[in-house]
Amino acid sequence: MRELITYLILALVGFYVFPMFCSAETVAWLFPAIVNPIICFVCSYSYGVVRPYGWWFPLAITVLFVPALFIYYQPSDWYYVVGYAGVSFIASAIGWYIAKKREEERKKRRGQA
């Protein structure tokens, strides 16, 4: 549970705190197109490695972004929510796969030693 809160706080900081300190032009194009997808990817990948079966975590990150859509962006930019969900699910799956491979390697090393 502690890992979950850590990653959700990182996502919240990226979605809500960083845009407060930027100009309107920067928030309008830089955050939804570049910064927020990177935040979604990093948080979901990291959580996927730590907790490989957390399929609902990308949904939580996506739901956390929805209020930011109405605060900082145009509500007509709803397609960002769909994109962030896709990025989060892909990153979580990559993290799960890498964690699975690492665990298989550990078991293989233990069996050979």
C-alpha positions as CSV (number, residue, x, y, z in Angstrom):
1,M,0.0,0.0,0.0
2,R,2.9,2.4,0.7
3,E,4.2,1.9,-2.8
4,L,0.8,2.8,-4.2
5,I,0.6,6.0,-2.3
6,T,4.1,7.0,-3.3
7,Y,3.4,6.6,-7.0
8,L,0.0,8.3,-6.8
9,I,1.6,11.3,-5.0
10,L,4.2,11.6,-7.7
11,A,1.4,11.6,-10.3
12,L,-0.5,14.2,-8.3
13,V,2.5,16.5,-8.1
14,G,3.0,16.2,-11.9
15,F,-0.7,16.7,-12.7
16,Y,-1.5,19.5,-10.3
17,V,1.6,21.2,-8.8
18,F,3.9,21.6,-11.8
19,P,1.3,23.4,-14.0
20,M,0.7,26.0,-11.2
21,F,4.2,27.3,-11.7
22,C,4.1,27.6,-15.5
23,S,2.7,30.1,-17.9
24,A,-0.5,29.5,-19.7
25,E,1.2,28.8,-23.0
26,T,3.5,26.2,-21.4
27,V,0.6,24.4,-19.7
28,A,-1.4,24.5,-22.9
29,W,1.0,22.4,-25.0
30,L,4.0,21.1,-23.0
31,F,2.3,19.4,-20.1
32,P,-0.5,17.4,-21.8
33,A,1.6,16.5,-24.8
34,I,5.0,15.7,-23.2
35,V,5.3,15.9,-19.4
36,N,2.1,14.2,-18.3
37,P,2.5,11.1,-20.6
38,I,6.1,10.8,-19.2
39,I,4.8,11.0,-15.7
40,C,2.1,8.4,-16.4
41,F,4.7,6.1,-18.0
42,V,7.3,6.3,-15.3
43,C,4.8,5.9,-12.4
44,S,3.0,3.0,-14.1
45,Y,6.2,1.2,-15.1
46,S,7.7,1.6,-11.7
47,Y,4.5,0.3,-10.0
48,G,4.3,-2.5,-12.5
49,V,7.8,-3.6,-11.5
50,V,7.1,-3.4,-7.8
51,R,3.6,-4.8,-7.9
52,P,3.3,-6.9,-11.1
53,Y,-0.4,-7.6,-10.9
54,G,-1.7,-4.1,-10.3
55,W,-3.9,-3.7,-13.4
56,W,-6.1,-1.2,-11.8
57,F,-3.2,1.3,-11.1
58,P,-3.3,2.8,-14.6
59,L,-7.0,3.4,-14.0
60,A,-6.3,5.2,-10.8
61,I,-3.7,7.5,-12.5
62,T,-6.2,8.2,-15.3
63,V,-9.0,9.1,-12.8
64,L,-6.5,11.4,-11.0
65,F,-6.0,13.4,-14.1
66,V,-9.6,14.0,-14.9
67,P,-10.0,17.0,-12.5
68,A,-6.8,18.5,-13.8
69,L,-8.4,18.4,-17.2
70,F,-11.0,20.8,-16.0
71,I,-8.7,23.0,-13.9
72,Y,-5.7,23.5,-16.3
73,Y,-6.9,22.4,-19.7
74,Q,-9.9,22.6,-22.0
75,P,-12.6,20.1,-21.2
76,S,-12.8,19.3,-24.9
77,D,-9.3,17.8,-24.6
78,W,-10.8,14.6,-23.1
79,Y,-8.7,12.5,-25.6
80,Y,-5.8,13.1,-23.3
81,V,-7.5,10.9,-20.7
82,V,-7.8,8.1,-23.2
83,G,-4.1,8.5,-24.2
84,Y,-2.9,8.6,-20.6
85,A,-4.8,5.4,-19.9
86,G,-3.2,3.7,-22.8
87,V,0.3,4.9,-21.9
88,S,-0.3,3.8,-18.3
89,F,-1.6,0.3,-19.3
90,I,1.3,-0.2,-21.7
91,A,3.9,0.9,-19.1
92,S,2.3,-1.3,-16.4
93,A,2.4,-4.3,-18.8
94,I,6.1,-3.6,-19.6
95,G,6.9,-3.3,-15.9
96,W,5.0,-6.6,-15.2
97,Y,6.9,-8.4,-18.0
98,I,10.3,-7.2,-16.8
99,A,9.5,-8.2,-13.2
100,K,8.3,-11.6,-14.4
101,K,11.6,-12.1,-16.4
102,R,13.7,-11.0,-13.4
103,E,11.9,-13.5,-11.1
104,E,12.4,-16.3,-13.6
105,E,16.1,-15.5,-13.8
106,R,16.3,-15.5,-10.0
107,K,14.6,-18.9,-9.8
108,K,16.9,-20.2,-12.6
109,R,20.0,-19.0,-10.7
110,R,18.8,-20.6,-7.4
111,G,18.2,-23.9,-9.2
112,Q,21.7,-24.0,-10.7
113,A,23.6,-22.9,-7.6
